[in-house]
Amino acid sequence: MVSTSSTNGSGSTNGSGSTGGSGSTGGSGSTSGSLGLTAPLQTAIAEAEELIANAPFIRTEADRLEGYDYLAGRIRMAMQTAFDYDLEQPVFINPTHQFSRQGLDNPDAVYLHAYLREGVSYVVRGRRGTSADLSFQVMGGTYSADAAATSLMAFDERELVVAADGSFSFEYTAEPGAKTLIVREVFDDWDTETRGTLTIERTDTIGRARKPLTEDVLRKKYDVAARSLTGSIQTWFAFPRFFQYKEPVNTLTVPASTPGGLSSQFSSIGHYELAEDEAMLVTVPRCDDCTYQAIQIGSDWYASTDYETHQTSLTRAQAVASEDGLLRFVISERPPGPGGAPVANWLETTGHRTGPVMLRWQQLSRALGPEDGPTVEVLPLDEVAARVPGLVGLTEAEYAERIAARQRAVARRMIS
């Protein structure tokens, strides 16, 4: 039976079970007052804001505002890490997306994570979509400002038995040190490739109810969120110094197996520094010995830049190859085409004078060598149209339709 009662103008509910204006609950079993559970998180948010506000690479007010937007994503990720992950009843969580960018996140990827407990058996079930790559990786430890996590196992769908209807399953017993199962679903053609489905369950807890909440559990969750918030910011401040920023500016490395053990991925990394009237030309052979090839640029926050309403990344399917089989990408602030028109393979720096650059190849059927990698040239922006062969010019309307297609694809594919 559900009882009803009137509500007065102050918003409180009258009756023996009433809630007063102070928020306390009446009755012999009443509770009132704060438990102080959020105190660590409040302190961490203040510390995180100081880290953001004093980042050494802030040069403009736009940089600072972008940092505060980045901070919102870090807060969101910290709460998700603490409250959505469940060691007893695991589910796949999407911690990195268009509203929570981190670790030079790939605009072409959907990331799913689940926490693991050593010695416990798990069953992963799914139905394969039509994306270019579906890969799995078990990580030991965590990324920090001092070290990277360890890859314990990595494989892609080629090692699975996939039925005619796309369904598959596999069992995994978490080995010593295993902490996280990461799944990456990567898309080469945003317009036509579709997502699959994926679930994870513990074989020893499936079918059981979750344990009741306790004050101690909630306190621990808020503590985890606090540590995760400041830790993630410090980590991603330091991480690119291990890799991208060790290289000379305006250069890209020879393709190599990606650090961290991601199965079958090669990458080329670097960072750019360009004046407003300069452009970087990145030339790389189109590779047909992989299911996915792409380039992206990012910000000094070591995160993707706006890939929905700007063209800050391009896949092999989205780019235009010249007759000689080369992909020529132009990185610049302003459109590099004749008369300042946009071109098909333009990557917009969106006000960032500096930032990381990364090329990726996935599900390769062979190793890549130096001849498969990119070459780089920095040249005056007004010389690009005359000096770069094979540029495909676009009208403003055609470029706007490209952006509209990106927005629609992200809306279909991404989880927010």
Disulfide bonds with the S-S distance in Angstrom:
none
